[in-house]
Amino acid sequence: MGWQPRNRPDDRDAAVPLISPLGPRHTLFEALDQMLSVNSSASVVVDEQGRSRGVLRLDSIRELSNVQLPGRPDLLEVSS
């Protein structure tokens, strides 16, 4: 997610990000904190090499916050 220069609309490397991408080591709490701090409803998720893997949306975090593992109220179940 970011701004794309008009003179380079197809150059993905030229995009200026609005929000830092989330990597494998980020938690949902960190993702939520980051989105709320910049008033964004989504963030790009990248793998260990920085390749885009998808988008995490605020609505998805809301849905995940209502799912708990049986017998473990301290853990959330996250499915891919």
C-alpha positions as CSV (number, residue, x, y, z in Angstrom):
1,M,0.0,0.0,0.0
2,G,1.4,3.3,-0.9
3,W,1.6,6.2,-3.4
4,Q,2.7,5.4,-6.9
5,P,4.5,8.1,-8.9
6,R,2.6,9.2,-12.0
7,N,5.6,9.0,-14.2
8,R,6.3,5.3,-13.1
9,P,2.9,3.7,-12.7
10,D,4.1,0.2,-13.3
11,D,7.3,0.3,-11.3
12,R,6.4,-1.4,-8.0
13,D,9.8,-0.5,-6.5
14,A,9.0,3.2,-6.9
15,A,6.0,3.1,-4.6
16,V,6.2,5.2,-1.5
17,P,4.7,3.1,1.4
18,L,2.1,4.6,3.6
19,I,2.5,2.0,6.3
20,S,5.4,-0.3,7.0
21,P,4.8,-3.9,5.9
22,L,4.1,-6.6,8.4
23,G,6.5,-9.6,8.5
24,P,6.4,-13.1,10.0
25,R,7.6,-11.9,13.4
26,H,4.8,-9.3,13.8
27,T,2.0,-10.1,16.2
28,L,-1.7,-9.2,15.6
29,F,-1.4,-6.6,18.4
30,E,1.6,-5.0,16.6
31,A,-0.4,-5.0,13.3
32,L,-3.4,-3.4,15.0
33,D,-1.2,-0.8,16.8
34,Q,0.5,0.1,13.6
35,M,-2.8,0.5,11.6
36,L,-4.4,2.6,14.3
37,S,-1.4,4.8,14.7
38,V,-1.6,5.9,11.0
39,N,-5.4,5.6,10.6
40,S,-5.1,2.8,8.1
41,S,-7.6,-0.1,7.7
42,A,-5.0,-2.5,6.1
43,S,-1.4,-3.4,5.9
44,V,0.7,-5.4,3.4
45,V,2.1,-8.7,4.8
46,V,5.5,-9.8,3.5
47,D,7.5,-13.0,3.9
48,E,11.1,-13.4,5.2
49,Q,12.5,-12.1,1.9
50,G,10.2,-9.1,1.8
51,R,7.9,-10.5,-0.9
52,S,4.3,-9.5,-0.7
53,R,2.1,-12.3,0.7
54,G,-1.2,-10.5,1.0
55,V,-3.0,-7.8,2.9
56,L,-4.2,-7.9,6.5
57,R,-7.3,-5.9,7.0
58,L,-8.6,-4.4,10.2
59,D,-11.9,-6.3,9.7
60,S,-9.8,-9.6,9.8
61,I,-8.3,-8.7,13.1
62,R,-11.7,-8.0,14.5
63,E,-12.9,-11.4,13.3
64,L,-9.9,-13.1,14.7
65,S,-10.3,-11.4,18.1
66,N,-13.5,-13.4,18.6
67,V,-12.0,-16.9,18.0
68,Q,-10.5,-18.7,20.9
69,L,-8.9,-22.1,21.1
70,P,-10.8,-24.7,23.2
71,G,-9.3,-24.9,26.6
72,R,-6.9,-22.0,26.0
73,P,-8.7,-18.7,26.5
74,D,-5.3,-17.0,26.4
75,L,-4.6,-18.0,22.8
76,L,-6.3,-17.0,19.6
77,E,-6.7,-19.5,16.8
78,V,-5.3,-18.2,13.5
79,S,-6.0,-20.0,10.3
80,S,-4.4,-19.3,7.0
